[in-house]
């Protein structure tokens, strides 16, 4: 049976050329040809009925002819190489999110004097249509897979005192955000390990992330103090799920004393925390993955160093598109999503409720940042975190 790895559109014809002899050898054997057609249609991303016609075209094509018919390729290998470099520096987003970010990242490469591509290549890259970019980015994303982790949320009895808030979220200004923890436990929730506490602002998608050892009430409270002190705007409302790390008297008293409203989502309704649940996957899991981080409590400091840079990188240079409208039609939902992706920085600057003082502070910070340099520092800090985990885990095993 034919064995084929994942390939781009440009190599599909080569599949049929390389396996033409095997296809012809199967003539008369309907069962073997059927199995071969199923494999090729799945891997080459074409309809199964197109497989036979594609082999026919490959058979009839004159291999000795040097006349390559059809229009010339617009996006040559140098443009694809430039796109790949920008895509990696932007942390591998989808085409819709990458399109608005390309100018910032090309300028970042130029400031660092690391942009090696010609003016013509740069112009074609910057003027690439969204449809073409989606196709090319999709081909790049095929090699990445997404795993699933464990949930560690358990409800608390105090939840009966804290009100449930189900929205609407669209009319709220900056400072009304959602809270959640992410367990870096690998495949088991037993023992001690690192948690990430995240805050996502509903109006602007501005986020703050902080690591802690386990999810004790005091550690959670200290990280919420850090979030409050590092938000560029006033914290108005905190909205967690029903996890015991949030729904306890220590944190309830802290919220009340700081004049921050504390609400919660309905148990079993993850969509009540849609902003934070989405960003947990797009940010925390994307950058730190699902690996278990449990070598030593001091790894928390390394992760927090990493998060300080990651927050700058994501808030200022990572675009996100939000759902404008959602309508239920029968058993399915029809969603209308923003056509143009925006960074949290852009959303904060454009929001009518953002004060001029906040705008000046955030804009001054933005002007001093370079996305390429932030990405390189992130890669360095990420290696430091996982090297520490690996080295200390091996020491524990030896003992």
Secondary structure per residue as TSV (DSSP state, phi and psi in degrees):
chain	resnum	aa	ss	phi	psi
A	1	X	-	360.0	145.6
A	2	X	-	-67.7	141.1
A	3	X	-	-121.5	120.6
A	4	X	-	-133.2	135.3
A	5	X	-	-89.6	169.2
A	6	X	-	-66.3	134.4
A	7	X	-	-138.3	170.0
A	8	X	-	-90.3	177.1
A	9	X	G	-62.5	-31.8
A	10	X	G	-68.5	-19.3
A	11	X	G	-105.2	4.8
A	12	X	H	-64.7	-39.8
A	13	X	H	-63.1	-34.6
A	14	X	H	-63.5	-29.3
A	15	X	H	-58.9	-50.2
A	16	X	H	-70.2	-32.8
A	17	X	H	-66.0	-44.5
A	18	X	H	-69.2	-29.0
A	19	X	T	-111.6	16.7
A	20	X	H	-63.2	-42.9
A	21	X	H	-62.3	-40.5
A	22	X	H	-66.2	-37.6
A	23	X	H	-65.0	-43.9
A	24	X	H	-65.8	-32.7
A	25	X	H	-67.7	-21.6
A	26	X	T	-87.1	4.5
A	27	X	T	-59.2	127.5
A	28	X	T	95.2	-18.6
A	29	X	-	-100.4	88.5
A	30	X	H	-64.3	-35.8
A	31	X	H	-67.1	-45.6
A	32	X	H	-67.8	-40.1
A	33	X	H	-64.9	-37.2
A	34	X	H	-63.4	-43.6
A	35	X	H	-63.5	-41.9
A	36	X	H	-65.0	-40.3
A	37	X	H	-65.5	-37.4
A	38	X	H	-63.7	-44.2
A	39	X	H	-63.3	-47.7
A	40	X	H	-67.8	-39.0
A	41	X	H	-65.1	-35.5
A	42	X	H	-71.6	-43.5
A	43	X	H	-77.7	-39.4
A	44	X	H	-84.2	-3.1
A	45	X	T	61.4	44.9
A	46	X	S	-129.6	163.7
A	47	X	-	-67.9	148.0
A	48	X	T	-63.4	-30.1
A	49	X	H	-73.0	-14.7
A	50	X	H	-83.1	-12.8
A	51	X	H	-64.5	-47.9
A	52	X	H	-62.4	-42.4
A	53	X	H	-65.1	-35.8
A	54	X	H	-67.3	-39.3
A	55	X	H	-66.0	-34.2
A	56	X	H	-64.8	-44.0
A	57	X	H	-63.5	-39.9
A	58	X	H	-65.2	-34.8
A	59	X	H	-70.7	-37.9
A	60	X	H	-83.1	-15.7
A	61	X	S	-68.4	134.5
A	62	X	-	-80.2	105.2
A	63	X	T	-68.7	-25.0
A	64	X	T	-79.4	-12.5
A	65	X	-	-77.4	136.5
A	66	X	-	-100.2	4.7
A	67	X	-	-85.1	102.5
A	68	X	-	-88.1	104.2
A	69	X	-	-77.7	164.6
A	70	X	S	96.7	165.0
A	71	X	-	-72.8	154.9
A	72	X	-	-69.7	150.2
A	73	X	-	-68.3	130.3
A	74	X	S	-79.1	-44.6
A	75	X	S	-99.0	89.3
A	76	X	-	-74.2	171.3
A	77	X	H	-55.5	-30.9
A	78	X	H	-67.0	-35.7
A	79	X	H	-70.4	-39.9
A	80	X	H	-65.3	-35.6
A	81	X	H	-66.2	-40.4
A	82	X	H	-65.1	-41.2
A	83	X	H	-62.2	-42.2
A	84	X	H	-62.0	-41.0
A	85	X	H	-66.4	-42.4
A	86	X	H	-67.4	-41.8
A	87	X	H	-60.6	-41.9
A	88	X	H	-67.7	-41.5
A	89	X	H	-64.7	-27.7
A	90	X	T	-88.4	8.1
A	91	X	T	68.7	37.9
A	92	X	S	57.5	56.5
A	93	X	-	-81.1	174.5
A	94	X	-	-74.4	169.4
A	95	X	H	-62.5	-37.8
A	96	X	H	-64.1	-37.2
A	97	X	H	-82.4	-27.6
A	98	X	H	-73.2	-35.7
A	99	X	H	-52.5	-50.1
A	100	X	T	-72.2	-13.8
A	101	X	T	-94.2	-12.9
A	102	X	H	-59.8	-42.5
A	103	X	H	-59.8	-44.7
A	104	X	H	-61.6	-40.8
A	105	X	H	-75.9	-35.3
A	106	X	H	-64.2	-42.1
A	107	X	H	-63.5	-35.6
A	108	X	H	-64.2	-41.6
A	109	X	H	-63.2	-39.1
A	110	X	H	-68.2	-40.5
A	111	X	H	-62.0	-35.9
A	112	X	T	-83.4	1.0
A	113	X	T	57.8	43.0
A	114	X	-	-125.2	12.7
A	115	X	-	-91.0	109.6
A	116	X	-	-101.5	4.8
A	117	X	S	-96.0	154.0
A	118	X	-	-71.6	168.9
A	119	X	H	-64.1	-39.5
A	120	X	H	-64.3	-43.5
A	121	X	H	-62.1	-42.8
A	122	X	H	-64.3	-43.0
A	123	X	H	-63.5	-42.3
A	124	X	H	-66.2	-37.0
A	125	X	H	-65.8	-43.5
A	126	X	H	-71.1	-26.0
A	127	X	T	-99.5	6.4
A	128	X	-	-59.9	133.9
A	129	X	-	-70.7	159.6
A	130	X	H	-63.9	-39.2
A	131	X	H	-61.9	-44.9
A	132	X	H	-64.8	-41.2
A	133	X	H	-64.4	-38.6
A	134	X	H	-61.4	-41.3
A	135	X	H	-65.7	-45.1
A	136	X	H	-71.4	-37.2
A	137	X	H	-69.7	-35.8
A	138	X	H	-60.6	-39.8
A	139	X	H	-63.4	-35.8
A	140	X	H	-71.2	-31.6
A	141	X	H	-81.1	-10.5
A	142	X	T	-62.0	-26.4
A	143	X	T	-82.4	-5.5
A	144	X	-	-100.0	138.8
A	145	X	-	-121.7	160.2
A	146	X	-	-121.3	125.3
A	147	X	-	-97.8	176.1
A	148	X	-	-121.8	146.2
A	149	X	-	-110.8	-159.7
A	150	X	-	-109.3	153.8
A	151	X	-	-103.5	137.1
A	152	X	-	-121.4	17.9
A	153	X	-	-83.3	126.3
A	154	X	-	-130.5	138.8
A	155	X	-	-74.7	159.1
A	156	X	-	-119.2	153.9
A	157	X	G	-66.2	-24.7
A	158	X	G	-65.5	-13.0
A	159	X	G	-60.7	-22.0
A	160	X	G	-71.2	-19.5
A	161	X	T	-88.9	-33.9
A	162	X	S	-85.1	127.3
A	163	X	-	-71.0	149.8
A	164	X	B	-84.5	133.1
A	165	X	-	-121.4	121.4
A	166	X	-	-115.1	10.5
A	167	X	-	111.0	-173.0
A	168	X	-	-76.3	149.4
A	169	X	-	-95.6	-18.2
A	170	X	T	-66.0	-28.6
A	171	X	T	-93.9	2.9
A	172	X	-	-85.5	146.7
A	173	X	-	-89.3	179.6
A	174	X	T	-58.0	140.5
A	175	X	T	111.0	-9.1
A	176	X	E	-104.3	103.7
A	177	X	E	-133.3	170.3
A	178	X	E	-110.4	149.0
A	179	X	E	-122.3	148.0
A	180	X	E	-164.6	159.6
A	181	X	E	-115.2	148.4
A	182	X	E	-119.8	128.4
A	183	X	E	-90.8	122.9
A	184	X	E	-95.3	68.0
A	185	X	-	-109.3	-2.2
A	186	X	T	69.7	-127.9
A	187	X	T	-102.8	5.0
A	188	X	-	-139.6	137.5
A	189	X	-	-92.0	2.6
A	190	X	-	-78.3	151.6
A	191	X	S	81.4	-171.9
A	192	X	-	-97.5	141.8
A	193	X	-	-163.1	179.1
A	194	X	E	-86.9	141.7
A	195	X	E	-118.0	152.1
A	196	X	E	-111.6	125.2
A	197	X	E	-98.0	126.8
A	198	X	E	-122.7	143.2
A	199	X	E	-121.0	130.9
A	200	X	E	-127.0	125.5
A	201	X	E	-78.1	129.1
A	202	X	T	-68.7	-33.1
A	203	X	T	-80.7	-34.0
A	204	X	T	-121.9	-9.2
A	205	X	-	65.3	16.8
A	206	X	-	-68.3	131.5
A	207	X	E	-127.7	150.8
A	208	X	E	-132.7	130.6
A	209	X	E	-122.7	145.3
A	210	X	E	-149.1	134.4
A	211	X	E	-91.4	153.9
A	212	X	E	-152.6	157.2
A	213	X	E	-88.4	114.9
A	214	X	T	61.3	-167.6
A	215	X	T	-129.3	50.4
A	216	X	-	-66.2	158.8
A	217	X	H	-65.3	-40.9
A	218	X	H	-68.0	-43.2
A	219	X	H	-61.9	-39.9
A	220	X	H	-65.3	-42.0
A	221	X	H	-62.5	-43.9
A	222	X	H	-61.5	-37.9
A	223	X	H	-71.9	-31.1
A	224	X	H	-70.9	-31.6
A	225	X	H	-62.8	-42.0
A	226	X	H	-61.8	-43.4
A	227	X	H	-61.0	-46.2
A	228	X	H	-59.2	-41.5
A	229	X	H	-75.7	-17.7
A	230	X	H	-109.9	0.0
A	231	X	-	-76.2	138.8
A	232	X	S	-74.4	-10.5
A	233	X	S	-127.7	171.5
A	234	X	-	-72.3	136.6
A	235	X	-	-82.8	118.5
A	236	X	-	-101.7	-46.2
A	237	X	E	-141.2	136.4
A	238	X	E	-111.2	131.4
A	239	X	E	-129.3	90.5
A	240	X	E	-91.2	-178.7
A	241	X	-	-85.3	-160.6
A	242	X	S	-94.6	21.7
A	243	X	-	-64.9	145.0
A	244	X	T	-67.7	-18.7
A	245	X	T	-68.1	-23.8
A	246	X	T	-104.1	-42.6
A	247	X	S	-88.4	80.3
A	248	X	S	-150.3	164.7
A	249	X	H	-69.0	-32.3
A	250	X	H	-61.2	-49.8
A	251	X	H	-74.3	-33.3
A	252	X	H	-61.6	-44.5
A	253	X	H	-65.9	-35.9
A	254	X	H	-65.8	-44.3
A	255	X	H	-60.2	-44.8
A	256	X	H	-64.1	-42.0
A	257	X	H	-68.9	-24.0
A	258	X	T	-99.6	10.6
A	259	X	T	56.9	43.0
A	260	X	-	-114.7	123.2
A	261	X	E	-67.7	136.4
A	262	X	E	-114.6	116.1
A	263	X	E	-121.8	175.7
A	264	X	E	-145.0	163.2
A	265	X	-	-88.4	163.6
A	266	X	-	-74.8	133.9
A	267	X	T	-56.9	135.6
A	268	X	T	80.4	2.0
A	269	X	-	-114.8	83.9
A	270	X	G	-64.9	-24.3
A	271	X	G	-70.9	-13.7
A	272	X	G	-66.2	-23.5
A	273	X	G	-113.5	46.8
A	274	X	H	-63.1	-35.3
A	275	X	H	-68.3	-47.7
A	276	X	H	-72.6	-35.9
A	277	X	H	-64.0	-40.1
A	278	X	H	-64.5	-44.9
A	279	X	H	-74.4	-23.2
A	280	X	I	-58.4	-42.6
A	281	X	I	-76.0	-41.1
A	282	X	I	-75.9	-22.8
A	283	X	I	-116.1	-66.6
A	284	X	I	-62.6	-51.8
A	285	X	I	-70.1	-34.5
A	286	X	H	-65.2	-38.7
A	287	X	H	-94.5	-35.4
A	288	X	H	-106.8	-11.1
A	289	X	T	71.4	-158.0
A	290	X	T	-111.0	11.6
A	291	X	-	-67.1	149.9
A	292	X	-	-79.2	127.7
A	293	X	-	-115.6	97.0
A	294	X	-	-145.2	16.2
A	295	X	S	-63.9	-45.5
A	296	X	-	-166.3	146.1
A	297	X	T	-58.2	-24.0
A	298	X	T	-68.9	-11.8
A	299	X	H	-66.8	-21.1
A	300	X	H	-59.8	-41.0
A	301	X	H	-63.5	-39.6
A	302	X	H	-65.0	-41.2
A	303	X	H	-67.6	-37.4
A	304	X	H	-68.6	-33.2
A	305	X	H	-61.0	-39.9
A	306	X	H	-65.3	-42.8
A	307	X	H	-68.2	-31.3
A	308	X	H	-60.8	-40.2
A	309	X	H	-76.1	-39.1
A	310	X	H	-61.9	-39.8
A	311	X	H	-62.5	-41.8
A	312	X	H	-62.9	-43.9
A	313	X	H	-63.8	-46.5
A	314	X	H	-74.4	-44.2
A	315	X	H	-67.2	-32.4
A	316	X	H	-99.4	-25.9
A	317	X	H	-134.1	5.3
A	318	X	-	-113.0	115.2
A	319	X	E	-78.1	159.2
A	320	X	E	-148.8	143.2
A	321	X	-	-109.2	138.9
A	322	X	-	-112.7	157.9
A	323	X	E	-75.1	123.7
A	324	X	E	-83.6	-39.6
A	325	X	E	-151.3	146.9
A	326	X	E	-136.7	124.5
A	327	X	E	-129.9	133.3
A	328	X	E	-86.8	124.6
A	329	X	E	-122.2	103.7
A	330	X	T	67.4	-123.7
A	331	X	T	-95.8	2.0
A	332	X	E	-121.8	159.7
A	333	X	E	-105.0	136.1
A	334	X	E	-104.0	117.3
A	335	X	E	-107.0	137.0
A	336	X	E	-107.9	118.9
A	337	X	E	-109.1	148.9
A	338	X	-	-52.2	138.1
A	339	X	S	-74.6	-34.9
A	340	X	S	-113.5	123.7
A	341	X	-	-76.9	148.3
A	342	X	E	-135.4	151.0
A	343	X	E	-81.1	158.1
A	344	X	H	-56.2	-34.6
A	345	X	H	-60.5	-46.2
A	346	X	H	-65.2	-39.4
A	347	X	H	-64.9	-40.6
A	348	X	H	-66.3	-41.3
A	349	X	H	-68.5	-31.9
A	350	X	H	-88.9	-11.5
A	351	X	-	-71.1	132.5
A	352	X	T	-66.1	-19.9
A	353	X	T	-94.2	3.4
A	354	X	S	-80.1	126.2
A	355	X	-	-72.4	158.0
A	356	X	H	-64.6	-32.7
A	357	X	H	-64.2	-44.1
A	358	X	H	-64.0	-41.8
A	359	X	H	-61.3	-43.0
A	360	X	H	-64.1	-43.1
A	361	X	H	-64.0	-46.7
A	362	X	H	-69.8	-39.4
A	363	X	H	-64.7	-38.9
A	364	X	H	-62.9	-40.4
A	365	X	H	-65.7	-41.0
A	366	X	H	-63.5	-40.7
A	367	X	H	-64.7	-23.9
A	368	X	T	-89.0	-0.4
A	369	X	-	-104.5	151.3
A	370	X	-	-129.9	118.6
A	371	X	H	-61.0	-33.9
A	372	X	H	-66.4	-44.5
A	373	X	H	-66.1	-37.8
A	374	X	H	-63.3	-42.3
A	375	X	H	-63.7	-41.5
A	376	X	H	-65.6	-39.0
A	377	X	H	-67.4	-36.6
A	378	X	H	-61.1	-45.3
A	379	X	H	-60.8	-39.6
A	380	X	H	-66.1	-45.8
A	381	X	H	-68.2	-33.1
A	382	X	H	-64.4	-42.7
A	383	X	H	-61.8	-38.4
A	384	X	H	-62.9	-41.3
A	385	X	H	-63.7	-50.2
A	386	X	H	-75.9	-28.4
A	387	X	H	-66.0	-40.6
A	388	X	H	-62.6	-44.0
A	389	X	H	-62.1	-43.9
A	390	X	H	-67.4	-45.6
A	391	X	H	-65.8	-43.4
A	392	X	H	-75.9	-29.1
A	393	X	H	-66.9	-39.7
A	394	X	H	-67.3	-34.3
A	395	X	H	-66.0	-38.9
A	396	X	H	-64.8	-40.9
A	397	X	H	-64.3	-41.0
A	398	X	H	-63.6	-37.9
A	399	X	-	-67.6	360.0
